[in-house]
Amino acid sequence: MARSLDFLKVPLRRVAACAVVATLLVASAVASAGTTLDRIRDRQTIVFAYRDGTSPFSFKDRGGQVRGYSVDLCAGIARAIQKQLGLAKLAVEWMPVNGDTRLEAVASGRADAECGTTTITLTRMERVDFSVPIFVDGATLAVRAQSSVRRLADLNGRRVAVVPGTTTERALLVALKAVGVTAVLVPVTKPAEGAVAVREGRADAVAGDRIVLTQIALSADDVALPILPEDFSYEPYAIVVRRDDPDFRLAVNRALVEMYKRGDADPIYQRWLAPLGKPSPLLNAMFYLNGLPE
């Protein structure tokens, strides 16, 4: 028996040595990849992903300029990171994404962060991480003026336009089940496309975040789109960052918190969101609660 145990010692040592080497190689690969801040410093460029068509948060205007509430906050983040890294200049590059590609763009490292209307969820935290909240909203429905749809319970057998794979779609399905009705979901690429489907009669309602639907409704010049008073979800928006980079997340959070505490977020809100109404008590509370001490 002693002889057989001696025989096993050699391969066990080799296995242990191989494991150590493999661990070192993985650590070396991770180290060589560098952190987000390292990459930004080296290339003197920060890459932000953004979702087009989600005005007033992120969109590309007719002149090709990327603009919006979330975009302005990310511009402030870029300035803070430029100062933190001691760079004479820092270029900002904007990468268009959609609801399906926004998380992958950040998780893969193609984008350093995503600036749009992405809701914080526990499931998404399995792939990416988030900044402190930048906005809070709720999902609701917009319908045609003459529609008989006045609440979720009126949607039985009706067609509802919604962007697939979003928290809005999931919350809508849960809410419909809760009231015991079944609706036909009409997939669209963005809420504005869903609003067109409602105006043209291809859908009975469009589901989306209240602030986004309000913006769409106010911009309508032909067919009114009343927004129902009932919300069926809670949507805290945040900047999407990599899951494995706490230093970059801290830099993003420090920049946002400073903007909240100094009042720099106020003119950004006034520029993009004030025409849609006063800040809700919930939004005011969000700014106050995220004014974290240094």
N, C-alpha and C positions, 0 to 999 in steps of 0.2 A: 504493500500500500504506500509506504514512504517513497519508494522509487517512482510510482506513478504520479505522485504529487510533485516531485522534483521535475518530472517531465512537463507538467502543466505550467510551471513557473515561467519558462521562456516565452511561450506565446502570450501569456498574460502581460508580461513586461512590454512585449512588442505592441500589444493592443493599447496599453496605457500610454506608451510613447507616441503612437499614432494619434491618439485622442488629443494629447497635448499639442502636437504639431498642427492638427486640424483647427483647434481652438485659436492658436496663435495666428494661423493664416486668416481665419475669419476676422479676428480682431484687427489684423493688419489691413484687410480689405476695407473694413468699416472706417478705420483711421484714415486711409488714403482717400476715401470718398469725401471726407471732411464734413464739417457742419454747414448748415445753411449760411451762417454768418461768414464762415471761411470762404465759401463759394462767392458770396456777394462781394467780399473784400477783393478776392482775386480777379473777378471779371468786372468789378466796378459797375455792376448792373443788378438790379433787383427785378425779378419776373413775377408779375401779378396775373393770375387768371381772373377773368371776369365773365359774367353771363350777359350776353347782349339781350335786349328786349325785356329787361326787368326794370324799366324806368319806374320811379326816379332813383333807384339804387345803383344800377349799372346798365349802361347802354352806350352805343356808338352813335354820335350825332351825324348829321348830313355831311359835315366836313371831315368825318373820319376820326373825330376826337372821342376818346373814351371818357365818359362823364358820369356823375351821379353821387349820391350820398355815400355809399360804400367806397366808391372810387376816391372821393376826397379824403375820407378817413385813411385809406391806404396810402395816399400821397403824403399825409401827415406822418404815417408810420415810416415811409421811406426817408423823409427828412430827419426823423429821430435816429434811424439806423445809420444814416450817413454821418451824423454828428457823433454817434457812439463809436463808429469805426474810424473816425478821424479822416474821412475821405474828402478830397477837394471837390469831387463831383460824384454823383451817383445817378446813372441813367435808369429810367423806369421803362420796362418793357411790358406790354399788355398782351396777354394770350387769351383769345376767345375760347370759351368752353360752353358746354350745355349741361343739362341736368344729369346726363349719364356720364360725362367725362370729367366733371369738375373735381371730384374727390381723387380720381386716378391721377390727374395732372399734378396734384400736390404730393400724393403718396409716392409717386414715381420719381419726384424731384424735378420734373419738367417745369413746374412753377414753384416759386417759393411760398406763395400763399394764394388764397382765392378770395376775391372781394365781390360779394353779390348779395344774395338773399338765402344763404344756406343756413338751415336750422340745426341747432345743436341737438343731437340725439345720442343715446347710449350705443346704439348699433353702429352708427358712423364712427364712434370713438374706437371701434375695433380696427379701423383703417387709418384714421387721421386724428388730429387733435384740433382744439378750438381756442380762440382768444376769449377774453371776457365778452359778454354780449354787447352788440352794437345797436340792437333794436329789438323790440318785442312787438309781436303782432298776433293776429288770429286769422284762421282761414274761414272764408264764407262763400256765398254764391252771388253772382250777378245774373239777372234775367232781363227779358224784354219787358217794356213798360206795360204791355197788355197781357202779360203772362199770369196764369192763375197760380203759379208757384210762389208761395209766400213763406214756406218753411221746408225743412228737410222732409217732413212726412208727405209733402205734396210731390215728391220726386218718383213715386212708384211707377215704373215703366217708362220714365222720362230719360232723355239723353243728357248726360252731363259731360262737358268738355273739361279735361284735366290733364296735366303733364304727368306721364307715367313715371313711376319710380321715385316720386317726391313724397315728402311727409304729408303734403296736402292730400294726395291720393290715398295714402294709408289711413289718415284720419277720417277722410270721407267715407271709406268703406266701413270703418268701425262705427261711425255715426249713423250711417244708413242701417246697419245691422241692429243698432240699439233701438231705432224707431220702427224696425220691422218692415222696411221697404227695400225693393230691389230696383236699381237704376242701371241704365246702359251707359258705360263709360266710353267716351269718345276721346281717343288719344290725340294730343296736340303737342307741339314742340315748346310753346310758351303761352302764357295767359292771353296775350294780345291775339294770338291765333284762335284761341277759344272764344274770345269776344266776337271775332269776325264770324265764327260758326254760329253763335247765338243770333247775331244780327241777320245772318242769311237764312236762319231757320233750320240749320243742320244740327243744332243742339238746343235744348231747352234752357240750359243754364251753363255757366262756366264757374268752376271752382278755383279759388286762388286766395292768396293772402289779401286781407282787406285793403291795405295801403296800395298794393299793386292794382287791384281792381278799381279802387277809387281813382287812381291816376288814369286808367284806361277809360273809365266812365266820363271823367271830366274832359278828356280829349276827343270824345265822340262828337261828331258834328252832324250826324244824320239820324241814328237810332239811339234813343236813350237806353241806358242800362242801369236800372235801379239795383242797388245793392241791399241784400236782405240784412236785417238787424242781428240775426242769429249767427254767432261764431261756433264752429265745431272743432276748433283746435287751438292750441297755444303754441306760438312759433317764436322762439328766441333766436335771432340771427347772430352770427359771429363770423369772424375771419377764420378761414380754414388754414391750418398749418400742419407740418409733418408731425407724426405721432411720436417719433423718437428723437426730438430735438428740443429739449426743455429750454436751452439758452435762447433759441430764436423765439420760442413762444413767450418767454419772459420779456424779450426786447419788444415784441409786438404789444404785449399787455401793458408794459411800462409806457409806451407811446400813447396808447389809447387812454389809459388812466390819467396821464398828464393832460391830454386834450379835454377830458371830462372835468378835471379839477380846475384848470385854467379858464375854462369856458370856451376853448377853441372849437368845441363841437357845436356850440350854439349857432354861429353864423352858417355852419354847414347844414344844420337842421333848417334854419330859416331859408336858405337858398333852395333846398330841394323838397322839403316836406311841409313847410308852413302853409303853402297854398292849399294843402289837403286838410288842414285843420290844426287845432292846437295839440300839443303833446298830451297824450293820455296820462292819467295818474300813474298807470303802470310803467309807462316810458320814463316819466320823471323819476319814479322810484328806481328804475334801472340805472339811470345816470348817477343818482345819489349813492346807491349801494355799491356801485363799482368805482367810486372815487376812493380807491384803497390807499391806505397810508404807505409811504415809502419805507 
